[in-house]
Amino acid sequence: MPPATAPSTGPRLAALFAAGLLLLNWPLLALWDHPATVWGLPLLPLALFSLWALLIVLLAWLLERDPD
C-alpha cells in the first residue's frame, strides 16, 4: 500500500512539474549554450543533467517526507 500523501502534495507536484517545464525548455536552456566546459564536460549537457537530477531529488523529497 503506498504511503499516504498530505493534501497539499497535489499543488506542490503541479508547481514542480511547471518548474520542470520551464527549466528544461529551450529559451532558458539557451542561457547554457556556450562553447565552455566545466571539468572537461560541455556546459549544456552538464546543465541539462544537473537540472534533471535536481528535479528528481525535489520530487523524491516531496513524496517521501512525513505528512504533518
VEXDREN-432335 format. One record per atom (N, C-alpha, C, O): residue number from 1; chain; atom name; y, x, z. Coordinates in steps of 0.001 Angstrom, whole numbers, plus 500000, padded with zeros to 6 digits. Layout:
! residues N
<rec i="NUM" ch="A" at="CA" v="Y" u="X" w="Z"/>
...
***
This chain:
! residues 68
<rec i="1" ch="A" at="N" v="498823" u="500844" w="500000"/>
<rec i="1" ch="A" at="CA" v="500000" u="500000" w="500000"/>
<rec i="1" ch="A" at="C" v="501239" u="500888" w="500000"/>
<rec i="1" ch="A" at="O" v="501329" u="501794" w="500828"/>
<rec i="2" ch="A" at="N" v="502202" u="500661" w="499098"/>
<rec i="2" ch="A" at="CA" v="503394" u="501504" w="499033"/>
<rec i="2" ch="A" at="C" v="504272" u="501293" w="500261"/>
<rec i="2" ch="A" at="O" v="504255" u="500225" w="500874"/>
<rec i="3" ch="A" at="N" v="505040" u="502325" w="500614"/>
<rec i="3" ch="A" at="CA" v="505910" u="502184" w="501782"/>
<rec i="3" ch="A" at="C" v="507001" u="501156" w="501530"/>
<rec i="3" ch="A" at="O" v="507456" u="500965" w="500403"/>
<rec i="4" ch="A" at="N" v="507407" u="500501" w="502611"/>
<rec i="4" ch="A" at="CA" v="508474" u="499504" w="502499"/>
<rec i="4" ch="A" at="C" v="509793" u="500199" w="502189"/>
<rec i="4" ch="A" at="O" v="510085" u="501259" w="502743"/>
<rec i="5" ch="A" at="N" v="510574" u="499618" w="501323"/>
<rec i="5" ch="A" at="CA" v="511862" u="500197" w="500982"/>
<rec i="5" ch="A" at="C" v="512973" u="499391" w="501622"/>
<rec i="5" ch="A" at="O" v="512839" u="498187" w="501841"/>
<rec i="6" ch="A" at="N" v="514052" u="500054" w="501913"/>
<rec i="6" ch="A" at="CA" v="515198" u="499387" w="502516"/>
<rec i="6" ch="A" at="C" v="515849" u="498478" w="501484"/>
<rec i="6" ch="A" at="O" v="515755" u="498744" w="500286"/>
<rec i="7" ch="A" at="N" v="516506" u="497411" w="501924"/>
<rec i="7" ch="A" at="CA" v="517146" u="496504" w="500970"/>
<rec i="7" ch="A" at="C" v="518220" u="497170" w="500124"/>
<rec i="7" ch="A" at="O" v="518505" u="496702" w="499021"/>
<rec i="8" ch="A" at="N" v="518823" u="498249" w="500610"/>
<rec i="8" ch="A" at="CA" v="519893" u="498901" w="499853"/>
<rec i="8" ch="A" at="C" v="519362" u="499934" w="498865"/>
<rec i="8" ch="A" at="O" v="520157" u="500631" w="498233"/>
<rec i="9" ch="A" at="N" v="518063" u="500054" w="498715"/>
<rec i="9" ch="A" at="CA" v="517499" u="501048" w="497805"/>
<rec i="9" ch="A" at="C" v="517744" u="500680" w="496351"/>
<rec i="9" ch="A" at="O" v="517963" u="501565" w="495523"/>
<rec i="10" ch="A" at="N" v="517711" u="499403" w="496025"/>
<rec i="10" ch="A" at="CA" v="517904" u="498975" w="494640"/>
<rec i="10" ch="A" at="C" v="519227" u="499412" w="494044"/>
<rec i="10" ch="A" at="O" v="519235" u="500015" w="492971"/>
<rec i="11" ch="A" at="N" v="520353" u="499132" w="494700"/>
<rec i="11" ch="A" at="CA" v="521634" u="499596" w="494155"/>
<rec i="11" ch="A" at="C" v="521746" u="501117" w="494087"/>
<rec i="11" ch="A" at="O" v="522383" u="501658" w="493183"/>
<rec i="12" ch="A" at="N" v="521128" u="501800" w="495040"/>
<rec i="12" ch="A" at="CA" v="521177" u="503271" w="495016"/>
<rec i="12" ch="A" at="C" v="520348" u="503823" w="493857"/>
<rec i="12" ch="A" at="O" v="520731" u="504813" w="493232"/>
<rec i="13" ch="A" at="N" v="519219" u="503187" w="493574"/>
<rec i="13" ch="A" at="CA" v="518421" u="503597" w="492415"/>
<rec i="13" ch="A" at="C" v="519182" u="503349" w="491118"/>
<rec i="13" ch="A" at="O" v="519131" u="504167" w="490199"/>
<rec i="14" ch="A" at="N" v="519888" u="502225" w="491042"/>
<rec i="14" ch="A" at="CA" v="520687" u="501930" w="489852"/>
<rec i="14" ch="A" at="C" v="521808" u="502949" w="489691"/>
<rec i="14" ch="A" at="O" v="522102" u="503370" w="488573"/>
<rec i="15" ch="A" at="N" v="522437" u="503350" w="490793"/>
<rec i="15" ch="A" at="CA" v="523500" u="504351" w="490727"/>
<rec i="15" ch="A" at="C" v="522944" u="505712" w="490308"/>
<rec i="15" ch="A" at="O" v="523587" u="506436" w="489547"/>
<rec i="16" ch="A" at="N" v="521763" u="506060" w="490795"/>
<rec i="16" ch="A" at="CA" v="521132" u="507317" w="490404"/>
<rec i="16" ch="A" at="C" v="520763" u="507298" w="488922"/>
<rec i="16" ch="A" at="O" v="520899" u="508310" w="488233"/>
<rec i="17" ch="A" at="N" v="520299" u="506153" w="488433"/>
<rec i="17" ch="A" at="CA" v="519989" u="506006" w="487014"/>
<rec i="17" ch="A" at="C" v="521246" u="506178" w="486166"/>
<rec i="17" ch="A" at="O" v="521224" u="506868" w="485147"/>
<rec i="18" ch="A" at="N" v="522343" u="505546" w="486592"/>
<rec i="18" ch="A" at="CA" v="523610" u="505665" w="485858"/>
<rec i="18" ch="A" at="C" v="524111" u="507108" w="485878"/>
<rec i="18" ch="A" at="O" v="524620" u="507602" w="484872"/>
<rec i="19" ch="A" at="N" v="523970" u="507781" w="487011"/>
<rec i="19" ch="A" at="CA" v="524374" u="509186" w="487090"/>
<rec i="19" ch="A" at="C" v="523528" u="510045" w="486152"/>
<rec i="19" ch="A" at="O" v="524041" u="510956" w="485501"/>
<rec i="20" ch="A" at="N" v="522237" u="509752" w="486090"/>
<rec i="20" ch="A" at="CA" v="521366" u="510482" w="485173"/>
<rec i="20" ch="A" at="C" v="521753" u="510265" w="483727"/>
<rec i="20" ch="A" at="O" v="521741" u="511203" w="482930"/>
<rec i="21" ch="A" at="N" v="522096" u="509030" w="483382"/>
<rec i="21" ch="A" at="CA" v="522536" u="508762" w="482014"/>
<rec i="21" ch="A" at="C" v="523804" u="509540" w="481674"/>
<rec i="21" ch="A" at="O" v="523927" u="510101" w="480585"/>
<rec i="22" ch="A" at="N" v="524731" u="509568" w="482603"/>
<rec i="22" ch="A" at="CA" v="525982" u="510278" w="482348"/>
<rec i="22" ch="A" at="C" v="525770" u="511789" w="482296"/>
<rec i="22" ch="A" at="O" v="526301" u="512459" w="481410"/>
<rec i="23" ch="A" at="N" v="525005" u="512323" w="483230"/>
<rec i="23" ch="A" at="CA" v="524821" u="513771" w="483291"/>
<rec i="23" ch="A" at="C" v="524001" u="514318" w="482131"/>
<rec i="23" ch="A" at="O" v="524236" u="515439" w="481680"/>
<rec i="24" ch="A" at="N" v="523045" u="513542" w="481647"/>
<rec i="24" ch="A" at="CA" v="522170" u="514032" w="480584"/>
<rec i="24" ch="A" at="C" v="522566" u="513502" w="479207"/>
<rec i="24" ch="A" at="O" v="521758" u="513537" w="478279"/>
<rec i="25" ch="A" at="N" v="523790" u="513017" w="479065"/>
<rec i="25" ch="A" at="CA" v="524294" u="512535" w="477785"/>
<rec i="25" ch="A" at="C" v="525133" u="513634" w="477143"/>
<rec i="25" ch="A" at="O" v="525674" u="514490" w="477842"/>
<rec i="26" ch="A" at="N" v="525242" u="513614" w="475825"/>
<rec i="26" ch="A" at="CA" v="525832" u="514730" w="475121"/>
<rec i="26" ch="A" at="C" v="527294" u="515043" w="475462"/>
<rec i="26" ch="A" at="O" v="527611" u="516228" w="475567"/>
<rec i="27" ch="A" at="N" v="528199" u="514098" w="475642"/>
<rec i="27" ch="A" at="CA" v="529580" u="514541" w="475907"/>
<rec i="27" ch="A" at="C" v="529708" u="515457" w="477126"/>
<rec i="27" ch="A" at="O" v="530478" u="516417" w="477088"/>
<rec i="28" ch="A" at="N" v="528981" u="515188" w="478189"/>
<rec i="28" ch="A" at="CA" v="529051" u="516078" w="479349"/>
<rec i="28" ch="A" at="C" v="528200" u="517328" w="479162"/>
<rec i="28" ch="A" at="O" v="528530" u="518386" w="479696"/>
<rec i="29" ch="A" at="N" v="527119" u="517217" w="478416"/>
<rec i="29" ch="A" at="CA" v="526303" u="518408" w="478159"/>
<rec i="29" ch="A" at="C" v="527029" u="519397" w="477263"/>
<rec i="29" ch="A" at="O" v="526716" u="520588" w="477275"/>
<rec i="30" ch="A" at="N" v="527986" u="518927" w="476493"/>
<rec i="30" ch="A" at="CA" v="528754" u="519826" w="475635"/>
<rec i="30" ch="A" at="C" v="529550" u="520831" w="476456"/>
<rec i="30" ch="A" at="O" v="529926" u="521888" w="475948"/>
<rec i="31" ch="A" at="N" v="529811" u="520512" w="477719"/>
<rec i="31" ch="A" at="CA" v="530501" u="521467" w="478586"/>
<rec i="31" ch="A" at="C" v="529678" u="522733" w="478806"/>
<rec i="31" ch="A" at="O" v="530238" u="523802" w="479049"/>
<rec i="32" ch="A" at="N" v="528368" u="522620" w="478721"/>
<rec i="32" ch="A" at="CA" v="527472" u="523750" w="478965"/>
<rec i="32" ch="A" at="C" v="527060" u="524464" w="477675"/>
<rec i="32" ch="A" at="O" v="526346" u="525466" w="477733"/>
<rec i="33" ch="A" at="N" v="527489" u="523974" w="476530"/>
<rec i="33" ch="A" at="CA" v="527050" u="524523" w="475241"/>
<rec i="33" ch="A" at="C" v="527927" u="525712" w="474838"/>
<rec i="33" ch="A" at="O" v="528815" u="525594" w="473994"/>
<rec i="34" ch="A" at="N" v="527652" u="526858" w="475463"/>
<rec i="34" ch="A" at="CA" v="528374" u="528098" w="475179"/>
<rec i="34" ch="A" at="C" v="527357" u="529205" w="474949"/>
<rec i="34" ch="A" at="O" v="526241" u="529140" w="475465"/>
<rec i="35" ch="A" at="N" v="527728" u="530206" w="474190"/>
<rec i="35" ch="A" at="CA" v="526786" u="531320" w="473981"/>
<rec i="35" ch="A" at="C" v="526761" u="532272" w="475182"/>
<rec i="35" ch="A" at="O" v="527013" u="533468" w="475038"/>
<rec i="36" ch="A" at="N" v="526462" u="531743" w="476339"/>
<rec i="36" ch="A" at="CA" v="526399" u="532547" w="477558"/>
<rec i="36" ch="A" at="C" v="524982" u="532488" w="478126"/>
<rec i="36" ch="A" at="O" v="524210" u="531581" w="477816"/>
<rec i="37" ch="A" at="N" v="524662" u="533466" w="478958"/>
<rec i="37" ch="A" at="CA" v="523355" u="533485" w="479609"/>
<rec i="37" ch="A" at="C" v="523534" u="533682" w="481107"/>
<rec i="37" ch="A" at="O" v="524493" u="534307" w="481561"/>
<rec i="38" ch="A" at="N" v="522599" u="533140" w="481855"/>
<rec i="38" ch="A" at="CA" v="522541" u="533338" w="483299"/>
<rec i="38" ch="A" at="C" v="521143" u="533874" w="483593"/>
<rec i="38" ch="A" at="O" v="520147" u="533207" w="483309"/>
<rec i="39" ch="A" at="N" v="521068" u="535058" w="484150"/>
<rec i="39" ch="A" at="CA" v="519793" u="535740" w="484396"/>
<rec i="39" ch="A" at="C" v="518950" u="535832" w="483122"/>
<rec i="39" ch="A" at="O" v="517723" u="535749" w="483174"/>
<rec i="40" ch="A" at="N" v="519610" u="536002" w="481996"/>
<rec i="40" ch="A" at="CA" v="518927" u="536140" w="480719"/>
<rec i="40" ch="A" at="C" v="518501" u="534828" w="480083"/>
<rec i="40" ch="A" at="O" v="517861" u="534839" w="479032"/>
<rec i="41" ch="A" at="N" v="518842" u="533695" w="480695"/>
<rec i="41" ch="A" at="CA" v="518487" u="532381" w="480150"/>
<rec i="41" ch="A" at="C" v="519726" u="531732" w="479532"/>
<rec i="41" ch="A" at="O" v="520819" u="531835" w="480089"/>
<rec i="42" ch="A" at="N" v="519564" u="531066" w="478386"/>
<rec i="42" ch="A" at="CA" v="520705" u="530376" w="477790"/>
<rec i="42" ch="A" at="C" v="521245" u="529298" w="478733"/>
<rec i="42" ch="A" at="O" v="520489" u="528661" w="479467"/>
<rec i="43" ch="A" at="N" v="522560" u="529107" w="478699"/>
<rec i="43" ch="A" at="CA" v="523219" u="528232" w="479660"/>
<rec i="43" ch="A" at="C" v="522848" u="526756" w="479485"/>
<rec i="43" ch="A" at="O" v="522628" u="526068" w="480482"/>
<rec i="44" ch="A" at="N" v="522773" u="526255" w="478264"/>
<rec i="44" ch="A" at="CA" v="522493" u="524831" w="478048"/>
<rec i="44" ch="A" at="C" v="521102" u="524414" w="478549"/>
<rec i="44" ch="A" at="O" v="521013" u="523438" w="479294"/>
<rec i="45" ch="A" at="N" v="520022" u="525098" w="478182"/>
<rec i="45" ch="A" at="CA" v="518712" u="524690" w="478728"/>
<rec i="45" ch="A" at="C" v="518636" u="524854" w="480242"/>
<rec i="45" ch="A" at="O" v="517997" u="524048" w="480919"/>
<rec i="46" ch="A" at="N" v="519278" u="525883" w="480778"/>
<rec i="46" ch="A" at="CA" v="519280" u="526070" w="482221"/>
<rec i="46" ch="A" at="C" v="519991" u="524906" w="482911"/>
<rec i="46" ch="A" at="O" v="519513" u="524406" w="483930"/>
<rec i="47" ch="A" at="N" v="521114" u="524478" w="482370"/>
<rec i="47" ch="A" at="CA" v="521838" u="523337" w="482941"/>
<rec i="47" ch="A" at="C" v="521015" u="522056" w="482812"/>
<rec i="47" ch="A" at="O" v="520958" u="521258" w="483747"/>
<rec i="48" ch="A" at="N" v="520382" u="521858" w="481662"/>
<rec i="48" ch="A" at="CA" v="519557" u="520664" w="481460"/>
<rec i="48" ch="A" at="C" v="518444" u="520564" w="482498"/>
<rec i="48" ch="A" at="O" v="518279" u="519527" w="483140"/>
<rec i="49" ch="A" at="N" v="517685" u="521639" w="482661"/>
<rec i="49" ch="A" at="CA" v="516569" u="521607" w="483596"/>
<rec i="49" ch="A" at="C" v="517046" u="521554" w="485047"/>
<rec i="49" ch="A" at="O" v="516385" u="520948" w="485891"/>
<rec i="50" ch="A" at="N" v="518177" u="522177" w="485343"/>
<rec i="50" ch="A" at="CA" v="518718" u="522116" w="486701"/>
<rec i="50" ch="A" at="C" v="519168" u="520700" w="487050"/>
<rec i="50" ch="A" at="O" v="518889" u="520214" w="488146"/>
<rec i="51" ch="A" at="N" v="519860" u="520037" w="486129"/>
<rec i="51" ch="A" at="CA" v="520288" u="518658" w="486366"/>
<rec i="51" ch="A" at="C" v="519092" u="517728" w="486485"/>
<rec i="51" ch="A" at="O" v="519082" u="516826" w="487322"/>
<rec i="52" ch="A" at="N" v="518098" u="517942" w="485661"/>
<rec i="52" ch="A" at="CA" v="516886" u="517137" w="485696"/>
<rec i="52" ch="A" at="C" v="516176" u="517311" w="487039"/>
<rec i="52" ch="A" at="O" v="515750" u="516330" w="487650"/>
<rec i="53" ch="A" at="N" v="516049" u="518551" w="487495"/>
<rec i="53" ch="A" at="CA" v="515417" u="518819" w="488783"/>
<rec i="53" ch="A" at="C" v="516220" u="518203" w="489924"/>
<rec i="53" ch="A" at="O" v="515640" u="517678" w="490875"/>
<rec i="54" ch="A" at="N" v="517546" u="518262" w="489838"/>
<rec i="54" ch="A" at="CA" v="518388" u="517659" w="490866"/>
<rec i="54" ch="A" at="C" v="518170" u="516152" w="490931"/>
<rec i="54" ch="A" at="O" v="518090" u="515588" w="492022"/>
<rec i="55" ch="A" at="N" v="518073" u="515496" w="489785"/>
<rec i="55" ch="A" at="CA" v="517820" u="514056" w="489768"/>
<rec i="55" ch="A" at="C" v="516457" u="513724" w="490372"/>
<rec i="55" ch="A" at="O" v="516325" u="512723" w="491077"/>
<rec i="56" ch="A" at="N" v="515452" u="514539" w="490111"/>
<rec i="56" ch="A" at="CA" v="514122" u="514309" w="490674"/>
<rec i="56" ch="A" at="C" v="514145" u="514478" w="492189"/>
<rec i="56" ch="A" at="O" v="513534" u="513690" w="492911"/>
<rec i="57" ch="A" at="N" v="514840" u="515493" w="492670"/>
<rec i="57" ch="A" at="CA" v="514939" u="515718" w="494113"/>
<rec i="57" ch="A" at="C" v="515672" u="514554" w="494775"/>
<rec i="57" ch="A" at="O" v="515243" u="514072" w="495824"/>
<rec i="58" ch="A" at="N" v="516768" u="514099" w="494178"/>
<rec i="58" ch="A" at="CA" v="517505" u="512960" w="494738"/>
<rec i="58" ch="A" at="C" v="516659" u="511693" w="494742"/>
<rec i="58" ch="A" at="O" v="516705" u="510922" w="495700"/>
<rec i="59" ch="A" at="N" v="515893" u="511471" w="493688"/>
<rec i="59" ch="A" at="CA" v="515023" u="510302" w="493621"/>
<rec i="59" ch="A" at="C" v="513948" u="510368" w="494708"/>
<rec i="59" ch="A" at="O" v="513683" u="509370" w="495380"/>
<rec i="60" ch="A" at="N" v="513332" u="511532" w="494882"/>
<rec i="60" ch="A" at="CA" v="512313" u="511686" w="495923"/>
<rec i="60" ch="A" at="C" v="512921" u="511480" w="497302"/>
<rec i="60" ch="A" at="O" v="512324" u="510816" w="498149"/>
<rec i="61" ch="A" at="N" v="514103" u="512043" w="497534"/>
<rec i="61" ch="A" at="CA" v="514755" u="511873" w="498833"/>
<rec i="61" ch="A" at="C" v="515084" u="510401" w="499085"/>
<rec i="61" ch="A" at="O" v="514911" u="509901" w="500197"/>
<rec i="62" ch="A" at="N" v="515552" u="509722" w="498061"/>
<rec i="62" ch="A" at="CA" v="515928" u="508324" w="498207"/>
<rec i="62" ch="A" at="C" v="514720" u="507447" w="498500"/>
<rec i="62" ch="A" at="O" v="514810" u="506541" w="499329"/>
<rec i="63" ch="A" at="N" v="513605" u="507690" w="497848"/>
<rec i="63" ch="A" at="CA" v="512431" u="506841" w="498014"/>
<rec i="63" ch="A" at="C" v="511582" u="507204" w="499225"/>
<rec i="63" ch="A" at="O" v="510835" u="506361" w="499721"/>
<rec i="64" ch="A" at="N" v="511677" u="508433" w="499710"/>
<rec i="64" ch="A" at="CA" v="510825" u="508855" w="500809"/>
<rec i="64" ch="A" at="C" v="511506" u="508842" w="502175"/>
<rec i="64" ch="A" at="O" v="510863" u="509143" w="503180"/>
<rec i="65" ch="A" at="N" v="512758" u="508509" w="502230"/>
<rec i="65" ch="A" at="CA" v="513435" u="508502" w="503535"/>
<rec i="65" ch="A" at="C" v="513011" u="507263" w="504331"/>
<rec i="65" ch="A" at="O" v="512564" u="506265" w="503766"/>
<rec i="66" ch="A" at="N" v="513160" u="507352" w="505633"/>
<rec i="66" ch="A" at="CA" v="512773" u="506246" w="506516"/>
<rec i="66" ch="A" at="C" v="513782" u="505110" w="506415"/>
<rec i="66" ch="A" at="O" v="514985" u="505341" w="506532"/>
<rec i="67" ch="A" at="N" v="513308" u="503887" w="506200"/>
<rec i="67" ch="A" at="CA" v="514246" u="502755" w="506206"/>
<rec i="67" ch="A" at="C" v="514704" u="502478" w="507643"/>
<rec i="67" ch="A" at="O" v="513891" u="502370" w="508561"/>
<rec i="68" ch="A" at="N" v="515987" u="502372" w="507806"/>
<rec i="68" ch="A" at="CA" v="516528" u="502144" w="509166"/>
<rec i="68" ch="A" at="C" v="516673" u="500690" w="509482"/>
<rec i="68" ch="A" at="O" v="517111" u="500336" w="510577"/>
***
